[in-house]
Amino acid sequence: MTRQHHPPENPWPNLQKFIDSGGQISIGESGPVRCSAVAADEHTMYVALSRRTGESLVDLLHRLDRALDKALSEEVFTDEINS
């Protein structure tokens, strides 16, 4: 019997929608911040998160997805890097 591989459900729907509509996601070093996650387009930075001590990359992406949803639906922008 052969098992079929089914990809998992999209864990980050807001990131997917944002990227599909031309937005950009950056993960990595940003100035003095060793690891950050930023969601922006050519005009606006919607979210800039700093990875917390002990936070996994997956957890950071979940936080980015939630913060991006808040930015796009409620116009509440999160900036942990420049504030």
N, CA, C and O atoms as a Tinker XYZ file with bonds, in Angstrom:
   332  protein
     1  N      0.836000   -1.167000    0.000000    73     2
     2  CA     0.000000    0.000000    0.000000    64     1     3
     3  C      0.892000    1.246000    0.000000    63     2     4     5
     4  O      1.860000    1.319000    0.758000    81     3
     5  N      0.570000    2.210000   -0.839000    73     3     6
     6  CA     1.322000    3.452000   -0.941000    64     5     7
     7  C      0.576000    4.568000   -0.225000    63     6     8     9
     8  O     -0.614000    4.794000   -0.445000    81     7
     9  N      1.302000    5.246000    0.625000    73     7    10
    10  CA     0.698000    6.395000    1.313000    64     9    11
    11  C      0.802000    7.626000    0.443000    63    10    12    13
    12  O      1.828000    7.872000   -0.192000    81    11
    13  N     -0.267000    8.395000    0.420000    73    11    14
    14  CA    -0.235000    9.663000   -0.296000    64    13    15
    15  C      0.181000   10.750000    0.672000    63    14    16    17
    16  O     -0.260000   10.784000    1.821000    81    15
    17  N      1.032000   11.634000    0.193000    73    15    18
    18  CA     1.461000   12.765000    1.011000    64    17    19
    19  C      0.511000   13.927000    0.759000    63    18    20    21
    20  O      0.336000   14.363000   -0.379000    81    19
    21  N     -0.096000   14.420000    1.825000    73    19    22
    22  CA    -0.973000   15.579000    1.726000    64    21    23
    23  C     -0.302000   16.737000    2.450000    63    22    24    25
    24  O     -0.021000   16.643000    3.645000    81    23
    25  N     -0.044000   17.828000    1.736000    73    23    26
    26  CA     0.606000   18.961000    2.402000    64    25    27
    27  C     -0.292000   19.503000    3.516000    63    26    28    29
    28  O     -1.518000   19.458000    3.415000    81    27
    29  N      0.331000   20.013000    4.574000    73    27    30
    30  CA    -0.472000   20.552000    5.668000    64    29    31
    31  C     -1.242000   21.788000    5.224000    63    30    32    33
    32  O     -0.882000   22.455000    4.254000    81    31
    33  N     -2.293000   22.068000    5.948000    73    31    34
    34  CA    -3.071000   23.268000    5.701000    64    33    35
    35  C     -2.151000   24.474000    5.853000    63    34    36    37
    36  O     -1.191000   24.413000    6.621000    81    35
    37  N     -2.413000   25.544000    5.157000    73    35    38
    38  CA    -1.573000   26.736000    5.225000    64    37    39
    39  C     -1.607000   27.325000    6.638000    63    38    40    41
    40  O     -2.647000   27.826000    7.066000    81    39
    41  N     -0.483000   27.274000    7.371000    73    39    42
    42  CA    -0.480000   27.789000    8.739000    64    41    43
    43  C     -0.421000   29.315000    8.807000    63    42    44    45
    44  O     -0.668000   29.893000    9.865000    81    43
    45  N     -0.095000   29.974000    7.688000    73    43    46
    46  CA     0.054000   31.425000    7.678000    64    45    47
    47  C     -0.734000   32.041000    6.518000    63    46    48    49
    48  O     -0.135000   32.528000    5.559000    81    47
    49  N     -2.050000   32.025000    6.593000    73    47    50
    50  CA    -2.861000   32.497000    5.468000    64    49    51
    51  C     -2.673000   33.982000    5.150000    63    50    52    53
    52  O     -2.754000   34.375000    3.986000    81    51
    53  N     -2.427000   34.798000    6.152000    73    51    54
    54  CA    -2.260000   36.230000    5.895000    64    53    55
    55  C     -0.938000   36.511000    5.190000    63    54    56    57
    56  O     -0.870000   37.380000    4.320000    81    55
    57  N      0.112000   35.781000    5.560000    73    55    58
    58  CA     1.393000   35.929000    4.875000    64    57    59
    59  C      1.257000   35.495000    3.416000    63    58    60    61
    60  O      1.776000   36.160000    2.519000    81    59
    61  N      0.571000   34.396000    3.179000    73    59    62
    62  CA     0.379000   33.903000    1.816000    64    61    63
    63  C     -0.364000   34.916000    0.956000    63    62    64    65
    64  O      0.041000   35.204000   -0.170000    81    63
    65  N     -1.450000   35.450000    1.494000    73    63    66
    66  CA    -2.254000   36.436000    0.754000    64    65    67
    67  C     -1.433000   37.698000    0.478000    63    66    68    69
    68  O     -1.495000   38.263000   -0.614000    81    67
    69  N     -0.668000   38.129000    1.475000    73    67    70
    70  CA     0.161000   39.330000    1.344000    64    69    71
    71  C      1.215000   39.143000    0.255000    63    70    72    73
    72  O      1.386000   40.016000   -0.596000    81    71
    73  N      1.917000   38.023000    0.274000    73    71    74
    74  CA     2.944000   37.746000   -0.741000    64    73    75
    75  C      2.312000   37.614000   -2.126000    63    74    76    77
    76  O      2.853000   38.118000   -3.110000    81    75
    77  N      1.161000   36.932000   -2.198000    73    75    78
    78  CA     0.483000   36.755000   -3.486000    64    77    79
    79  C      0.029000   38.084000   -4.084000    63    78    80    81
    80  O     -0.129000   38.191000   -5.300000    81    79
    81  N     -0.184000   39.109000   -3.232000    73    79    82
    82  CA    -0.639000   40.408000   -3.737000    64    81    83
    83  C      0.520000   41.393000   -3.917000    63    82    84    85
    84  O      0.293000   42.589000   -4.097000    81    83
    85  N      1.760000   40.895000   -3.869000    73    83    86
    86  CA     2.917000   41.742000   -4.150000    64    85    87
    87  C      3.680000   42.236000   -2.937000    63    86    88    89
    88  O      4.664000   42.961000   -3.090000    81    87
    89  N      3.260000   41.868000   -1.736000    73    87    90
    90  CA     3.986000   42.261000   -0.534000    64    89    91
    91  C      5.252000   41.448000   -0.380000    63    90    92    93
    92  O      5.436000   40.427000   -1.044000    81    91
    93  N      6.124000   41.910000    0.503000    73    91    94
    94  CA     7.389000   41.229000    0.734000    64    93    95
    95  C      7.547000   40.900000    2.211000    63    94    96    97
    96  O      7.180000   41.690000    3.081000    81    95
    97  N      8.091000   39.736000    2.478000    73    95    98
    98  CA     8.404000   39.287000    3.829000    64    97    99
    99  C      9.914000   39.108000    3.896000    63    98   100   101
   100  O     10.502000   38.444000    3.042000    81    99
   101  N     10.543000   39.701000    4.912000    73    99   102
   102  CA    11.982000   39.555000    5.115000    64   101   103
   103  C     12.224000   38.979000    6.499000    63   102   104   105
   104  O     11.599000   39.396000    7.473000    81   103
   105  N     13.128000   38.024000    6.579000    73   103   106
   106  CA    13.488000   37.422000    7.855000    64   105   107
   107  C     15.008000   37.392000    7.935000    63   106   108   109
   108  O     15.684000   36.915000    7.023000    81   107
   109  N     15.528000   37.904000    9.032000    73   107   110
   110  CA    16.969000   37.904000    9.218000    64   109   111
   111  C     17.422000   39.115000    9.996000    63   110   112   113
   112  O     16.624000   39.759000   10.677000    81   111
   113  N     18.691000   39.425000    9.898000    73   111   114
   114  CA    19.267000   40.536000   10.638000    64   113   115
   115  C     18.777000   41.863000   10.072000    63   114   116   117
   116  O     18.679000   42.039000    8.858000    81   115
   117  N     18.470000   42.791000   10.974000    73   115   118
   118  CA    18.021000   44.125000   10.575000    64   117   119
   119  C     18.682000   45.136000   11.507000    63   118   120   121
   120  O     18.226000   45.340000   12.632000    81   119
   121  N     19.748000   45.763000   11.039000    73   119   122
   122  CA    20.485000   46.692000   11.889000    64   121   123
   123  C     20.999000   45.978000   13.129000    63   122   124   125
   124  O     21.654000   44.941000   13.026000    81   123
   125  N     20.702000   46.532000   14.303000    73   123   126
   126  CA    21.185000   45.913000   15.540000    64   125   127
   127  C     20.380000   44.689000   15.976000    63   126   128   129
   128  O     20.766000   44.000000   16.920000    81   127
   129  N     19.276000   44.418000   15.302000    73   127   130
   130  CA    18.410000   43.292000   15.666000    64   129   131
   131  C     18.925000   42.042000   14.970000    63   130   132   133
   132  O     18.979000   41.977000   13.742000    81   131
   133  N     19.299000   41.063000   15.761000    73   131   134
   134  CA    19.916000   39.846000   15.221000    64   133   135
   135  C     18.968000   39.051000   14.321000    63   134   136   137
   136  O     19.377000   38.530000   13.283000    81   135
   137  N     17.702000   38.963000   14.727000    73   135   138
   138  CA    16.724000   38.260000   13.899000    64   137   139
   139  C     15.398000   39.009000   13.956000    63   138   140   141
   140  O     14.836000   39.223000   15.030000    81   139
   141  N     14.916000   39.395000   12.804000    73   139   142
   142  CA    13.657000   40.119000   12.712000    64   141   143
   143  C     12.793000   39.505000   11.613000    63   142   144   145
   144  O     13.261000   38.734000   10.776000    81   143
   145  N     11.531000   39.873000   11.649000    73   143   146
   146  CA    10.591000   39.488000   10.590000    64   145   147
   147  C      9.826000   40.751000   10.208000    63   146   148   149
   148  O      9.193000   41.385000   11.052000    81   147
   149  N      9.891000   41.107000    8.935000    73   147   150
   150  CA     9.294000   42.354000    8.461000    64   149   151
   151  C      8.363000   42.058000    7.296000    63   150   152   153
   152  O      8.692000   41.287000    6.394000    81   151
   153  N      7.191000   42.691000    7.336000    73   151   154
   154  CA     6.230000   42.606000    6.231000    64   153   155
   155  C      6.020000   44.021000    5.703000    63   154   156   157
   156  O      5.606000   44.914000    6.443000    81   155
   157  N      6.310000   44.220000    4.416000    73   155   158
   158  CA     6.209000   45.546000    3.825000    64   157   159
   159  C      5.856000   45.430000    2.352000    63   158   160   161
   160  O      6.008000   44.374000    1.737000    81   159
   161  N      5.384000   46.537000    1.806000    73   159   162
   162  CA     5.256000   46.633000    0.354000    64   161   163
   163  C      6.059000   47.856000   -0.068000    63   162   164   165
   164  O      6.801000   48.407000    0.746000    81   163
   165  N      5.936000   48.289000   -1.295000    73   163   166
   166  CA     6.787000   49.385000   -1.773000    64   165   167
   167  C      6.489000   50.714000   -1.101000    63   166   168   169
   168  O      7.287000   51.645000   -1.210000    81   167
   169  N      5.343000   50.829000   -0.397000    73   167   170
   170  CA     4.965000   52.087000    0.225000    64   169   171
   171  C      4.940000   52.059000    1.751000    63   170   172   173
   172  O      5.154000   53.093000    2.384000    81   171
   173  N      4.687000   50.911000    2.346000    73   171   174
   174  CA     4.399000   50.840000    3.777000    64   173   175
   175  C      5.083000   49.654000    4.436000    63   174   176   177
   176  O      5.155000   48.565000    3.868000    81   175
   177  N      5.588000   49.885000    5.652000    73   175   178
   178  CA     6.041000   48.790000    6.491000    64   177   179
   179  C      4.884000   48.493000    7.451000    63   178   180   181
   180  O      4.537000   49.329000    8.286000    81   179
   181  N      4.300000   47.322000    7.331000    73   179   182
   182  CA     3.128000   46.959000    8.123000    64   181   183
   183  C      3.505000   46.365000    9.473000    63   182   184   185
   184  O      2.883000   46.661000   10.493000    81   183
   185  N      4.528000   45.526000    9.464000    73   183   186
   186  CA     4.939000   44.824000   10.680000    64   185   187
   187  C      6.456000   44.679000   10.696000    63   186   188   189
   188  O      7.068000   44.340000    9.683000    81   187
   189  N      7.059000   44.942000   11.863000    73   187   190
   190  CA     8.483000   44.693000   12.078000    64   189   191
   191  C      8.618000   44.081000   13.467000    63   190   192   193
   192  O      8.442000   44.760000   14.478000    81   191
   193  N      8.929000   42.798000   13.502000    73   191   194
   194  CA     9.039000   42.078000   14.771000    64   193   195
   195  C     10.476000   41.700000   15.055000    63   194   196   197
   196  O     11.248000   41.395000   14.146000    81   195
   197  N     10.819000   41.725000   16.318000    73   195   198
   198  CA    12.114000   41.253000   16.778000    64   197   199
   199  C     11.910000   39.880000   17.398000    63   198   200   201
   200  O     11.032000   39.694000   18.241000    81   199
   201  N     12.721000   38.922000   16.977000    73   199   202
   202  CA    12.594000   37.569000   17.515000    64   201   203
   203  C     12.957000   37.562000   18.997000    63   202   204   205
   204  O     14.018000   38.050000   19.386000    81   203
   205  N     12.080000   37.013000   19.808000    73   203   206
   206  CA    12.262000   36.982000   21.249000    64   205   207
   207  C     13.218000   35.869000   21.655000    63   206   208   209
   208  O     13.373000   34.878000   20.942000    81   207
   209  N     13.849000   36.042000   22.795000    73   207   210
   210  CA    14.743000   35.019000   23.328000    64   209   211
   211  C     13.981000   33.704000   23.478000    63   210   212   213
   212  O     12.923000   33.664000   24.106000    81   211
   213  N     14.512000   32.645000   22.907000    73   211   214
   214  CA    13.884000   31.335000   22.993000    64   213   215
   215  C     12.729000   31.114000   22.033000    63   214   216   217
   216  O     12.157000   30.024000   22.006000    81   215
   217  N     12.371000   32.115000   21.248000    73   215   218
   218  CA    11.254000   31.992000   20.305000    64   217   219
   219  C     11.714000   31.231000   19.061000    63   218   220   221
   220  O     12.750000   31.547000   18.477000    81   219
   221  N     10.942000   30.239000   18.669000    73   219   222
   222  CA    11.277000   29.484000   17.462000    64   221   223
   223  C     10.915000   30.301000   16.223000    63   222   224   225
   224  O     10.130000   31.246000   16.296000    81   223
   225  N     11.489000   29.928000   15.106000    73   223   226
   226  CA    11.161000   30.592000   13.853000    64   225   227
   227  C      9.681000   30.405000   13.527000    63   226   228   229
   228  O      9.033000   31.329000   13.038000    81   227
   229  N      9.154000   29.237000   13.790000    73   227   230
   230  CA     7.738000   28.967000   13.536000    64   229   231
   231  C      6.865000   29.893000   14.380000    63   230   232   233
   232  O      5.878000   30.438000   13.885000    81   231
   233  N      7.223000   30.073000   15.652000    73   231   234
   234  CA     6.452000   30.980000   16.509000    64   233   235
   235  C      6.541000   32.419000   16.016000    63   234   236   237
   236  O      5.553000   33.152000   16.053000    81   235
   237  N      7.712000   32.823000   15.559000    73   235   238
   238  CA     7.879000   34.167000   15.002000    64   237   239
   239  C      6.980000   34.354000   13.783000    63   238   240   241
   240  O      6.349000   35.401000   13.634000    81   239
   241  N      6.917000   33.358000   12.919000    73   239   242
   242  CA     6.055000   33.447000   11.737000    64   241   243
   243  C      4.578000   33.500000   12.117000    63   242   244   245
   244  O      3.798000   34.201000   11.473000    81   243
   245  N      4.190000   32.770000   13.151000    73   243   246
   246  CA     2.800000   32.863000   13.627000    64   245   247
   247  C      2.492000   34.275000   14.122000    63   246   248   249
   248  O      1.434000   34.826000   13.821000    81   247
   249  N      3.424000   34.858000   14.884000    73   247   250
   250  CA     3.223000   36.231000   15.362000    64   249   251
   251  C      3.160000   37.209000   14.198000    63   250   252   253
   252  O      2.346000   38.132000   14.205000    81   251
   253  N      4.014000   37.012000   13.201000    73   251   254
   254  CA     4.011000   37.876000   12.023000    64   253   255
   255  C      2.681000   37.768000   11.290000    63   254   256   257
   256  O      2.125000   38.783000   10.869000    81   255
   257  N      2.173000   36.572000   11.134000    73   255   258
   258  CA     0.896000   36.363000   10.457000    64   257   259
   259  C     -0.234000   37.087000   11.192000    63   258   260   261
   260  O     -1.057000   37.756000   10.567000    81   259
   261  N     -0.271000   36.952000   12.520000    73   259   262
   262  CA    -1.326000   37.612000   13.315000    64   261   263
   263  C     -1.202000   39.135000   13.258000    63   262   264   265
   264  O     -2.201000   39.837000   13.104000    81   263
   265  N      0.026000   39.642000   13.382000    73   263   266
   266  CA     0.238000   41.087000   13.347000    64   265   267
   267  C     -0.085000   41.659000   11.967000    63   266   268   269
   268  O     -0.611000   42.767000   11.863000    81   267
   269  N      0.224000   40.917000   10.922000    73   267   270
   270  CA    -0.097000   41.371000    9.563000    64   269   271
   271  C     -1.597000   41.426000    9.360000    63   270   272   273
   272  O     -2.100000   42.357000    8.732000    81   271
   273  N     -2.320000   40.452000    9.878000    73   271   274
   274  CA    -3.781000   40.479000    9.805000    64   273   275
   275  C     -4.320000   41.735000   10.478000    63   274   276   277
   276  O     -5.198000   42.403000    9.933000    81   275
   277  N     -3.802000   42.057000   11.651000    73   275   278
   278  CA    -4.239000   43.244000   12.393000    64   277   279
   279  C     -3.911000   44.520000   11.612000    63   278   280   281
   280  O     -4.710000   45.456000   11.583000    81   279
   281  N     -2.743000   44.554000   10.984000    73   279   282
   282  CA    -2.347000   45.724000   10.202000    64   281   283
   283  C     -3.258000   45.924000    8.995000    63   282   284   285
   284  O     -3.666000   47.047000    8.698000    81   283
   285  N     -3.572000   44.838000    8.305000    73   283   286
   286  CA    -4.376000   44.952000    7.092000    64   285   287
   287  C     -5.859000   45.146000    7.372000    63   286   288   289
   288  O     -6.541000   45.842000    6.619000    81   287
   289  N     -6.369000   44.546000    8.439000    73   287   290
   290  CA    -7.807000   44.635000    8.709000    64   289   291
   291  C     -8.190000   45.787000    9.640000    63   290   292   293
   292  O     -9.297000   46.318000    9.552000    81   291
   293  N     -7.267000   46.173000   10.537000    73   291   294
   294  CA    -7.594000   47.211000   11.521000    64   293   295
   295  C     -6.672000   48.429000   11.446000    63   294   296   297
   296  O     -6.836000   49.382000   12.208000    81   295
   297  N     -5.705000   48.398000   10.530000    73   295   298
   298  CA    -4.706000   49.461000   10.393000    64   297   299
   299  C     -3.946000   49.699000   11.705000    63   298   300   301
   300  O     -3.639000   50.837000   12.061000    81   299
   301  N     -3.648000   48.601000   12.416000    73   299   302
   302  CA    -2.826000   48.644000   13.627000    64   301   303
   303  C     -1.469000   48.069000   13.252000    63   302   304   305
   304  O     -1.329000   46.862000   13.052000    81   303
   305  N     -0.467000   48.946000   13.157000    73   303   306
   306  CA     0.862000   48.551000   12.728000    64   305   307
   307  C      1.738000   48.252000   13.938000    63   306   308   309
   308  O      1.649000   48.928000   14.963000    81   307
   309  N      2.581000   47.238000   13.811000    73   307   310
   310  CA     3.459000   46.821000   14.891000    64   309   311
   311  C      4.905000   47.029000   14.471000    63   310   312   313
   312  O      5.342000   46.531000   13.433000    81   311
   313  N      5.650000   47.779000   15.297000    73   311   314
   314  CA     7.059000   48.010000   15.014000    64   313   315
   315  C      7.858000   47.805000   16.301000    63   314   316   317
   316  O      7.919000   48.690000   17.155000    81   315
   317  N      8.461000   46.642000   16.425000    73   315   318
   318  CA     9.292000   46.329000   17.590000    64   317   319
   319  C     10.759000   46.689000   17.357000    63   318   320   321
   320  O     11.576000   46.568000   18.269000    81   319
   321  N     11.096000   47.124000   16.155000    73   319   322
   322  CA    12.496000   47.390000   15.808000    64   321   323
   323  C     12.843000   48.868000   15.955000    63   322   324   325
   324  O     13.893000   49.211000   16.497000    81   323
   325  N     11.985000   49.721000   15.484000    73   323   326
   326  CA    12.282000   51.160000   15.453000    64   325   327
   327  C     11.647000   51.950000   16.583000    63   326   328   329
   328  O     11.774000   53.173000   16.626000    81   327
   329  N     10.967000   51.275000   17.498000    73   327   330
   330  CA    10.301000   52.031000   18.559000    64   329   331
   331  C     10.971000   51.863000   19.892000    63   330   332
   332  O     10.525000   52.439000   20.884000    81   331
